[in-house]
Each structure stands twice: as C-alpha cells, then as structure tokens.
Amino acid sequence: MADRLLDVNRSFDLALVPGGRAPLPAGLIGQQGRIGHAVTMDLSLRFARNGIVADEAFLPFAAQSFDLIFSPLALHWVNDLPGALIQLRRALKPDGLLLAAMFGGGTLIELRQCLMAAELEIEGGASPRVSPFAELGDASGLLQRAGFALPVADMDTITVTYAHPLKLLADLRGMGEQNAVIERRRTFLRRATLLRAMEIYVERFGMADGRVPATFEIIYLTGWSPHESQQKPLRPGEASLRLADALGSDEVGAGETVRPPRKP
C-alpha cells in the first residue's frame, strides 16, 4: 500500500487511517513522504493505540474532513461495507483519495474446506468458521455505488507456508482475525473435530517438504472523491479521433461486406 501511495504524484495534508494497527512506514509521513499528519482509528480499544475508537460505518467526523483515507486490512470486518464506503467517501474532501486493502473471497480457502469436511464427518453438520469476504468482481461496483470517481479494484494472491496448520491458527489468533460471524455455532469446536480438520489439511494440501500452504487474497480499492478537475469519459460521438485511423485500416459499416484486396 505504501508503494501504491508513493506512485500518486501529490501530497495529502491530513489522512485517516482506519485499522491502523501498526505504525505507518516512516517514508510516508513528513516532508519527504506523502502524508502530513495521520489520524489512526480502530473499533478495538487495544488496536486503536493512541488513535480514535470508532466504527467505519458510523464515522465521528464532519463531511470533507480528510485529504486521504488509507485503510490497511480493516474493511473486511465491516458489517455494512456499502454503507461504510459511503461514510468514507463523505469524510473525504473533494478530489481526496481512498486507498484500502481488504481480504478477498479466496482467503483461507484451504482452512475453510478442511473445517467443513471435518465437521460434516465428525458432527454431521457444519457451521461457518471463517468470516465471509468480498469478491473482486463486486469491489469496483461497490466503489461506484458509494459515489467514488475513477474507481479501480485489483488483487494480489499471497501464499504463506506453515510447518503445521496449528501454526496458522496461532497466527490468526495473534492477528485478531478469529471467527466473529454471528451465525456461527456458539459452542467451542470439538477437540476431535479440530484434530481431524488438521489431518485433512495435511492430507489435501501437504507439500513435498512437509509444510502446508495458506492462501490470502488481498483486494486493493482505489477511488477519488468527485471533483470537477477530474477526467471524465466522453459521451458517445464526442471522440475527436477515429479508431480506424489509429489502426491504419478502413472503416466498415455494420452490415457491409468486407472484400479482400485484389492480387496484383
């Protein structure tokens, strides 16, 4: 995300950082960086550190307060993502930038499959054990729906390997990325079910060196608060250049027959 922000050839006086659980890279802040001052925010008091405890869906800021919203891996926890994006867009000044990253639909696909298979085998039914994630195909549409201009959504897939699936679970606990889905089963996962899930994980996804993979899809969202200076698409018929001229070819109308050139 820091690299993406440095690619933007402008500076931002005041930034909001929802989910700022770790300090921003030093190269982003100050005279040599892109951000003048950053306000961190998180729903968790512990993770908010010296920032503000608040929910992205109910921002306690006046409209047009920030030049930049820089959200690293926080929006996948929002209950109402379309509503949260609307709130974030309202908090931006005109021509302000949203740059966000969140987990995508393929995240932890291995763990989800193994937990479901183990529960069906041991307990005869399955409960959602991993939070649902947005899909890349929906991301840019959500930005447009929230009123962002020039919306772009793209994705990176990162595969991390572990010596054992239990090491993955320990990492998720340390990240605060445990299951908080309201429809989940209220009882603890049975020990036998957990152990069986770990066995299935190794059986299905074990690698030649004995390690196991875990997939993380990172969806990046980029959008601008509308401003009259921004580029706008031309209306049909307003183009000043013809595609045929650019390609060095002849334009053929609909229904016309294309005749091959005569041989000399």
Order of alpha helices (4+ residues) and beta strands (2+ residues): alpha-beta-beta-alpha-beta-beta-alpha-beta-alpha-alpha-beta-alpha-alpha-beta-alpha
